[in-house]
Amino acid sequence: MFQKILHRQRNREKGQGGQSMLEFALTLPLLIILLLAMVVAAWVGFSYMSITSAARVGARWMLNYPPHPTQPIDLSYPSVDDEIKAVVFQAMPMLDTSEPATVVTISPSPADRLSGEQISVRIDYMVNLPTITIPYVLSDGEITLSRPFALQVESRMRLE
C-alpha cells in the first residue's frame, strides 16, 4: 500500500516538471520586458532630474553674475552666456551634452538683464533609448523600434 502511494507521488512529480518549465518559458519574456521597461524608466527619470538640476544651477549662476568683486572673472569664455552654458554642461556629467542632443537657451540677453526682470535657463534634451534595428526584408533600409524623445526643462528666477 505504501509503495502504491510513493509510485503515484513520483508519477505526479514527473508530470509537473514539464508543466513548470512550460510556465517558466511563457512568463520569462514578460519578466524580461518588465525589467527592461523599469531600466528605461529609471534612465528617463535620471535624465530628467539631471537636466532639471542643471537648469537650476545655470539660473543661479546667472543670478550671481558678475561675481563678487574679489573673485576673478573667467576670461577663457567669449561671453557670459558661453560661461553659463559651460556651467550647465558641467552640472550634468553623465549625459550626452553634444549640440544636437542638448540645447541650452538663456534669456534675456545680457544687456536686458535688469533688476526685477525674470531670467530663464531652458534645456532641450533628446533622450536616446536603447534601440532595436530590424533590416527591411524587401528593400534597403531599417526599421527602428525606439526613437529618441525630447525632455524640456526651464528654470526661471527673478533678478534682484
N, C-alpha and C positions, 0 to 999 in steps of 0.2 A: 504494500500500500504506500509506504513511504517512498519507494522508488518511482511509482507512477507519478506522485506529486513532483518529485525532482525532475522527472522526464518532461512533464508538462511545462514546468517553470523554465527549463533550458530551451524548449521549443519557442516559448514566448520571447525570451531574450534574444534568440537568433533572429526572429522576425522583426523585432523592434529596432535592431541595429540598422537595418536598411531604411526604416522609416525615419530614424533620427538623422541619418546622413542626407536623406531627401529634404527634410525640413531645413536642415542647415544650408544645403545648397540653394534652396529657394529664398532664404532670408539673408544670406551673405551679401548679395548685390544691394539689397535695400540698406543694410548696415553700412556698407562702403559708401553709398551715395549720401547717407545721412552724415557720416563722418566728414566727407569732403565738403558738404554744404556747411557744416559747422566751421571748418577751417577757413573757407571762403568768407563766411560771415564775420569771423574774427579778424581776418585781414582787412576787410572793408571797414569795420569798426575801428581798428587800429589806425588806418589811413585817415579816417575822418577825424579822430581825436588828435592825430599829429598835425594835420593842416589847421585845425581849429586853434590849437596851441600856438602854432607858428604865426597865424594871423594876429593873435593877441600880442605876441612878442613884438611883431613888426609895428603894431599900433602903439604899444608902449614906448618902443624905441623912437617913433616919430614924435610922441609927446615930449620926450626928454631931449629932443634935438633942437638947437645945438646943445652940446654937452656943457657941463659946468665949466666956468672959465679956467679952472686949473687943469681940466682934463684936455689933453691934446686932441685935435680933430684929425681923423684918419684921412690923409690926402691921397691914398692909393686908389680911391674910387673917383670916377669922373663927376659924379653928382651925389646929392643927398639921397635921392631915390635909389640909386645903384647900391649905396651902402645899406639902406633899409632892406632891399631885396636880398643882399648877401646875408643879412642877419636872419631874415625869414628862412632862407635856404639852409642856414646852419641850424635852425630850430627843428628841422625835420630830416635828420641824418639818414634814416633807413629807407626813405622814399626816393623815387626817381625824380630828380629836380632838373632834368633836361628841359629845353624850351618847349617842345610840343606837348610834353606830358604835364608840365606845371607852368601856369601863367600867373604872375603876381601883378595886380593893378593897385596903384597907390593914388589916392585922390584926397584933397585937391592938389594942384601943382604947388611947388614950394613958395611961389610968390603969393598965392592965395591962402596960405596957412596963417590965419589971423586969430587972435584971441576970441573965443566964443564960437568959432566955427567947428563943424564936425569934420573929423578926419576918418578915413577908412582904408583898410587894407583888405583886398579881396583876392582870394586864391581859387583858381580853377584847376582842379587836379583830375587827370584821367587815371582811373584805377585799372590796371592791367590784371585781369584774372587769368588763371590757368586755362589754356585753350586746347581744344582737340581739333585737329585739322584732318578732314577726310577728303581725299582727292576725288574729283569727278570721275565717273566711270566712262562717260561718253565723250567728254571734251576736256581740254586743258583747263586747269584752274583748281580751286579748292573751296571747300565749304568750312567756315569756321563756326563752331557751335557756341562760342562765347566771345562776345565783343567787349572792349573796354567801355566803361561808362563814367560819366563825369560826376565829381563831387564839387560843390561850390560852397565856399565859406566866406563870410565877410565880417570883419570886426570893426565896429565904429566906436569912436571915443570923442569926447569934447575937448577941444584945445583950450586950456586956461592960461 
